[in-house]
Amino acid sequence: VTSRSQEDLPYIRECLEKDIDPLQRAAILPTPEHLEAFSRTLENSGMRGKSTADLRHVLLCFNEIASVDGDYFLGYRDSMHVVAEILQNVCLSLQDKYTLSLCPVVLQSQRSVEALKRYAVTLEQGEYLRVARHCLDPEVPQDFDELALLCDNVNELDLLLWMQLRFRSKVPLDEQEREWAREIRDETTQRINEALQEVDELGL
């Protein structure tokens, strides 16, 4: 654990020396199988009114109806609904879309969102999830825009590696491609760190 600025290190050390407070409550989320069963129940009871793959509607209904007792509460993230909206026109099962709603996509980045769409379509077609060409051969960024692009590439590679692992039973998994993606991600991260050592020159 470290920080960009030396003056922040005492605070980090102070936090590391503190005892971690025990959790009072914990969040839980439904599994993809739970959500699929809930969707069928809604459809059989006539409460749905929408297609089986309409994840956003199913999530809204689930959050309205489900209740949790004891030391738990129902986990909920706005990003799940945003991803559900993004994937609305992709022909994937409800379970696959729900799994993707938990993916590490950076919704504030248009490039990250476009990567999610691209990989989702690749998943729909049952093809290999491969490293995008624009992620290859990272160089040390010379300005803030180039640094931001490399950060987007790391986010995209993290998303790719996550999807390769989560959907290895659905699409072929190329172990060499996965190892290559890890190497490119690590190399890109190293280029970012090198640039941050010269932070003044980047105009940050």
PyMOL commands that set and color helices and strands:
alter all, ss='L'
color gray80, all
select helices_A, chain A and resi 6-17+32-45+55-65+78-86+94-100+110-124+133-135+144-166+175-197+199-202
alter helices_A, ss='H'
color red, helices_A
select strands_A, chain A and resi 26-28+72-74
alter strands_A, ss='S'
color yellow, strands_A
deselect
rebuild
show_as cartoon
